[in-house]
Amino acid sequence: MVTLFLYETNEYWTTKLVKDLRLDQKDHTGDKRLRLNFNITMLDLRCEWAVVDVVSVLGTDQNVTAHVTKWDLDADGVRSNFQGRNRNQKDIDLFDETVTETIDELHENGEDALSLDKESLHFAKENFDFLFVDFFASWCSHCRDLAPTWEKLAEIMNDHHYDNLDDDYTTKPEKAKTAKDHIEDSQNNRDDDGNFQQVVVAKVDCVEHNDVCNEHNIQAYPTLRLFVDGTPWMDMFAENKNEGTRKLSGSSDYNGHRTVLEMIEWLHFVEEQVREDDGARTLHLAHQAARNRLDGDKKAEEDKKWNDPGIQKKKRHHHRVRKNWKDAEHPGCQIAGHLLVDRAPGNFHIMARSKHHDLVPEMTNSSHMVNSLYVGDPTALHWIQERRSKIPTEIEPAITPLDGNVYTTDELHESYHHYMKLVATKIDGMKVGSRELVFYQMLVNSQLAYYEKDVAPEAKFAYDLSPIAVKYSYRSRRWSEYLTSIFAIIGGVFTVVGMLEGVMHRFVPRFSRSQGLG
C-alpha cells in the first residue's frame, strides 16, 4: 500500500510530454503565409548578379527585393562594404544612341579597336599603360548593340592621342589592320620615360579565344575591363595594401552607362586615381621592372616569337579553369533576409542574372554555404535556443538541419538542390500575447543536380508542407485523479484484506478440527 501511494504521488507531481497529431489546417497554425528565414553565402558569385527567385504552384516572383540584404565578400571571405537592400538592378544605357553609324560603316577605313588573341593580349598588357578591353561573344545581343559604340570610343581615343603628340614624335599613321602592326607602330610614340600613355581600346572574341576568357574569369558578356600596367587596375592597389597603400573601392570592370562620354569620364577618373597613388604605382613598376630583368631571356624569346610572321597560335582546348584560379577574381556574396510565400509547394533559388549582360553558363559557380535556414516565427526559434520553453532535445536540430553546411561543386554545370518537407509544430504555452508561435521541423534531402551546357546552375531550395501538424504539450495529473487513485488504493487494500480474512476464517477452523481428530 505504501509503495502504491508513493508511486501515485510521484506521478501527480511529474509532467509528461504529450504529442498530438492532427491535420495541418489554417485554423491550427494561424498562418496565412510561410516565413522562410535565410542567411546564405554564395562562395563565387558577385552581389551585383545574385538574385533570389520564388516559384510556387500559385505563381512566380523573380528577383525578390523586399526584406533581402546583401554584403560583398572579398577573396578571404571577409564581409566588406554594406551592399544595402537588394534592389532591382539599375537600368543603364546599353549603347550610345548618338552613334548612328553601323559597325560595317565604321570599319570602312580600318578598325580602331584592336582585335586581340592570347599572345597579342599578353604583349599589349606588357606594352601599354592603360588597356581597355571588351570581352565579347558574337552571339551576345548586348555585345552586338555595343559594337559601334566601342569602335567609336576607340576612334576618339586614337584621334585624341595622335592630335596631342609632340612634334618630335611621328605623325599619325594610317589605321593598322592588326594588333601587331598597331603595337609595333606605337613603339616610337612614347613619352620621355619610355612609357606609352595612350588608353588603348581593344576587344577579345570569347568564341574564338575561349581559353583567354577563361583565364581572365570572364563570367558575362560584354565585360569591359581596364588593365593598368598589365594588371586589372583595382588589383594593382590591392597587391600593395600591406605596404600602406589605400585600397580603393570599385571594380576593374566598367559597369556604368555604355556611352562614349560616360566611358571617357570613367577613364579620366581612373587616371586621376592612379596619379593620386604614385607611391603604389612606383612600387608596382619597380616590381615589374625587377621581374622583367630576371625574366629577360624569356621576354627576349617572346619578342622573337612576336616578330616571327609565321607564328602559330597555340590553342589549348584541354585548359582547365582551376589551373589559373585566382582568389581575388572570385568574390562572394552573403544574402540574408526572409521571404513570405504561399502555403503551397514551391521553391526559392539563388542564381546569377543581369539585365545588362549575357552570362556565361559554364562560368557560373553556385557553390554555397548555409549560415542559417529555418521556417517560421523567429521569436519561436529564439525561445527554443534560449531554453525558455521545455522542448524535447531532438526538436532543435530538426528546425535548422542545414545550418553550417557547405555545398561546393568541383565540376562545371553542377549545383546542389535541397528538398525540405515542412512539419508545422506548436508548443503549448509558447505565446506572444494571445498569438501562439508556430515553427516548422524540416526533413531535408540534398542532392547534386546536373545542368545542360546552356543553362546557368542555381542553388535551389524546394519546400513542401506535410499534411500532419504536431503539437507538444506537457501534462500532469489533476488533483481529482490523484485523490481517486488514492481512494482506489485504500479501498482495494481493504477489499483484499477482507477477502483474505474471510478465507482464513473459513479454512482455519477446518484445519484445526482435522488436526484434533488425528
N, C-alpha and C positions, 0 to 999 in steps of 0.2 A: 504493500500500500504506500509506503514511504517513497519507494522508487518511482512508482507511477505518479505520485504527487510532484516529485522533483522534476520529472520529465515534462509534465504538463505545464509546470511553472516556467521552465526554460523555453518551451515552445511559445508561451504567452509573451515573453519579453524579447523574442527573436523575430526579426523581419526577414521575409523571404522575397527573392526576386521572382516576379511572375511575368512571363512573356505571353502577350496576347497577339494573335494573328487575325487580321481582318482584311477585307478588300480595301485597296487604296483608292478612296474616293475623295473628292474635293472637300467634303464636309469633315473628313478625318484630318487631313493635313492643313486645310485652310489656305493653301497656296494656290493662287490662280496661275502663277508662272514659277519657273525654276530659276534659282540664282546659282550660276556657275562662277565660282571664285578661282582665279588662276594667277600664278606667277611663274612664267616660263622664260627661260633663257635660250634664244636661238644662237648657237655657237658660231655660226658662219653665215650670218645674214644681216645686211645693213638695215638700220631702223627706217631709212627712207623708203625701202622697198617692202618691209614687213607689213602685212595686212592680216586682219582677222575677219574671216567669213563665218557666218552662221547659216546652216542649212537644216530645215526640218520638213516634215511631210506637209506642213502648212505654208511653207514659203522659204525664200532665201533672202538673206541680208548680207550684202557684200561690204567689205571694209568698214566694219563696225568701229565707230569712233567714240561713242558715249561710254564713260566710265573706264576707259582704257588709257594707260600711260606707258610711255617708252623711255628707256635710258640707253644711250650709246655705251658700248663696252669696248675697251681697247684690246690689243692683242694679248695682254696678260689677264684679261677677264675683269679688269677693274672698271667699275661703273664711273663714267666720266660726266660729261655735261648732261644736265636735265633736258631731255628732248622735248618734254611738255606733253600735253594731252594729245592723243592720237587724232589728228585732224585729217580731213581729206587732203590728198596731195594737191599742192597748188598748181593752178594752170599756168603754163609758160608758153611763150611763142615758140613753136616748133621749127620755124624757119622765118627768114626775113622777107616780108611781103613786098618790100621796096626793090628787091632783086627780081626783075621781070624777065631776065634772060634765062633761057634753058641751059642745062649743063652742056649740051652739044654746041650751042652758040658761044658759050664761054670758052670752050676748048678749041675753037676755030683757029686761034692764033697761039695754041700751045696750052699746056697745063701749068698753073701756078702752084697748086697743091701737090707736093711731092708724093709719088706712089712708092711706098717702101715695102721691102720684104725683110726677112730675118737679118741678113747681113747688112743691108743698107740702113736699117733702123739702128743697129748697133753702131755703125760708123757715124750716122747722123748724131746720135746721142754723145759720141765722143768729140765731135767737132763743133757742135752748136751749143751756145749758152742756153738758149730758150728754144725748145722744140714742142710745138703744139700739134698733137696727133689725134686724128679722128679714126678710131677703131670701128669699122662698119661692116655690114653684111649686105650683099647685093639684093637679097630677098627682103630686107627690112624696109618697111614703108616709111618709117621715120627717117631712115638714112637717105632714101631717095629724095624725100622732101628737103632734107638739109643740104644735099649735094651742091646746088647752085649757090647757096649762101656761103658754104665752106670755100668754094672756089673763088667767090668774090672777096672773102676775107683774105685769102692767100694773095690775090692780085693786089689788094690795097696795101698789105704789109710789104710786099715786094717793091711796089712803086714808091712807098714811103721810105724804104731803106735806101734805095738807089738815088732817090732825089736828095737825100741828106748826106751822101758820101762826100768827103773832101775831094778837092781837085786832084790830090795826089793819088787817089785810088782809081782803079779802072772804071771806065764808063759802063753804064748798064748794058749787059749783053742781051741778046735775044733769049726768049724763054727756052730753057733747057727742056729736052724731051725726056730725060731720065733723071733719077735721083743722083746717079753717079756724076753725070755731066754738071748738074747744079752744084753739087758739093765741091767738085774739082774746080769749077769756075769761081766758087766762093773763097778759095784759099787765099786769093790776092786781096780780098775785101775784108781786112781785119783792122782792128784799132791798133794803137801804139803798143799795147801789151800782147798783141797777137791773138786776141780773143774776138770771135765773131759775134757781133752784138745784135744781129737781126733776130726777131722772133720768126722762126721758120714754121710754116704751116704745112703739115703733111697728112697722109692718110695710109691706113693699112686695111686691105681687104681680108677679113677674117674667114671668108670662104676659101680663098686661095691659100692663105697663110694661117691655117688654124693653129699650128704649133706656136706661132708668135703670140697669138691672142691668148692661148692657154698659159703660156709662160708669163704673160702680164696680167693674168687673172681677170680677163675681160668677161664680165657676167651679164652685160646688157649692151644692146646696140641702139643708137651710137654712144660710145664712150669717148668723151673729149678730154684727153689727159695732157697735162703740161709737164714737161721734163725740164729741169733746171740743172745745168752741168751734168746731164746724163741721168739724173735721179728725179723721180716724182717730187715735185717741189716741196710738199709738206714733209715727206720722209727725209729730205735733206736736213731739215731742222731737228727732226726727231732723233736722228742719229747722234746729234751732239748735245742732247739735253743734259747728259751727265757732266758736260763741261761748262754748264751755266747758261746755255743758250735757251732763250724762252721758246716754248713750243706754241706755235700759232694755232688758232682754231680754224678749221676749214677742211678742205679736201683738195687732193691733186686733180680731181676731175671737175670739169666745169658743169654746173647744174642750173645756171641761170637761163634767161631768155636767149634763144638761139638767133639773135640778130647780130649783124655786123657791129653795130655801135656798142651793144651790151658786151660782146666778147672782147672788143678792143678796150673798153673801160676796165674789164676784169683783168686783162693782161697788164694794163697800166698799174692796177692795184697790186698785182703780184710783183711787178718790177719794183715798186716802192717798198714793199715788204722785204724784198731781197736786199735792197740797198740799206734798209734800216738795220739789218743783221750782218753788217760787214765782217764782224768777228767770226761768226759761224761760217760765212761764205769763204773767208780766207782760210780757215781751218780745213774746210771741206776741200778746197782747191789744193791746199798743201798735201792733204792726204791723197788726193787723186794724182798729184804730180809724183809723189813718192812711189805710189803703186805703179804708175806708168813707167817710172825709171827702172823699177825692179823687173817689170814685165816688158822691158824694151825689145828684147829679142822676139817675144811673142807678138808685140804690136807691129814690129817691122814685117814679120811674116804676114800679119793680117793686111798691112798696106800693100804688100806684094800681091796677095790674092785679090785685093780690091782692084789693082791696076791691071790684072790679067783679064783681057777681053773675053777669054774663053772659059771663064769660071763657071763651074756647075754648082747651082744652089742645092744644097743637101736638104732634103725634106725627111724628117724622121717621124714617120707615121706611128711608130711604136712608142713615142714620147708619152710619159705619164705625168699627170699634173702634180702628183705628190712629190715627184723628184725635185721640182722647183718651188716647193711650198715656202712661203714667207709669211710669218705670223702677222706682220704689220699690214698685209694685204687682205686679211680675213677678220675684220671687226665683227663683233656680235651685237646682239640687241636683247635687252631684258624687257619683257612685256608683262604688265601686271594690270589687274582690274577685275571687273565682274561683268557677266552677261545675264540679262533677263530673257529667258527663252520660253517658248510654249511648252506646256506639259504634254509633249508628244515626242516620238522618236526623232532623233536628228543628230547633228554633229557640228562642232566648230573646228576650224582648221586654220593654221598659220602658214602662209605661203608668201612667195615673192611676186609682186605685181607693181608695174609702173605705168603711169599714163603717158610717159614721155620716152619710154624705151621699149624695145623688144628684147625680152630677157632670153638668155641662153639656157635652155633646159638642163644641159649636161653640166653646167657650171653652178647650178642651184643646189646648195647643200642645206638640207633641213635637219641636220643633227641638232638635238635639243636636250636641255636639262629641265626637269620638272622641279622647281623650287617648292611650289605649293599648288595643290589642286584638290578642291573639295566642293561639295554641292550642299547648299542650304544656308541657314542664317549664320553669319559669322559669330554672333553672340553665343549661339549654342556651342560652337567649337571652342570658344574662349572659356566657357563654363566647364566644358569637359577637360580641357588642358589644365585649368586651374583647380580641378577636382572639387568644384563647387556642387556637383551633383554626383550621387552614387551611381556608378555605372559598372557593368561588367568589364573586366580588363581587356577582353577581346574586341570591344567596340571601337576604341580609338584607332587602332591600326586599320580597321575596315573603313574608316572615314577618309583617311588620307593614304591609301596604299601606294600611290605613285611618288610621294614626296621624296626628294633626294635622289631619284633615279636619273641616270644619264643614258641617252639613246643616241649613239653615234653610228654613222654609216661609213664603210670603207670603200664602197664602190659607187659608181655613178648610177643615176636613175633608181635610187632606193630611198625609202623613208619608213619610219615606224608609224604604225597606226595602233590606236588604243581603243578598245571596246569596253564600255562600262555599263553594267547593269545596276540601276539605282533602286535601293530599297528604302522607302520612306520610314523614318524612325522617330518616335517620340519617347520622352522620359517623363514620367509622372512628376509633377512639381516643378518642371523646368519652364518657367513663365517669366515674361516681362509684362507686368500689369496683368491684364486678362488674356494676353496673347500667348499661346503655347508655342514654344520654339520647336522647329522641325529641322532635322538634318537627315542626311542620306548616307547609308552604308553603300559601299561600292564593291562589286565583283568585277575584277579587271582582267582582261586578256590583251596582251600586247604582241604584235607580230610584225615582221618585216614585209613591206609591200614593194612590189616592183612596178616600174612605170615604163610606158613607151618612150622612145627616144625624143619625141617632140612634145612631151608633157613634162612640166616642171614638178618635181616632188613637193610634198607638203606634209607638215606634221598634223595628223588628224586625230581628233578625239570624238569618238561616236558614243552616244548615250541612249539608253532605253530604260523605261520605267517598269519595274516589277509590279504585277497586279496585286501583290500582297504587301501590306504595310505592317509594321511591328510597333508595339507599344510596350515599354518596360515600366513596371510599377513594383514598388516594394510594399508588401502587405504583412501585417501581424494579426494575431488572433484577437477578436473582440472579447471584452470582459465577460459578456454573456456566454460566449462559447467556452471561455475558461471556467466559469462557475458551473456550467452544465457538465463539463468534463470532470470537475472535482466531485460534484454530487454523484455523478455516474460511478466514479471510482468508489466513493463511500458506500453508495447503495449496492454496488457489485460486491464489495467486500462483505457487507452484512449478509447479503444473499448467499454468498459462498460459505460463510461461516455457519449460517443457519442450516444449509444443506448438509454440511459436514456433521453438525451437531445432531441432526435428525438421523443420519446414517449411523452415527455412533450409538445413539440411544436405542436403535433397533437391533443392531448386531452384537453389541457388547453383552447384554443380558443373556442372549442365546449362547454366546461363547462361554459365559460363566457357568451356566447350567450344564453344558456339555462337559465341562471340566469337573463339576461336582459329581455327576453320575459315574464318571470314570473312576 
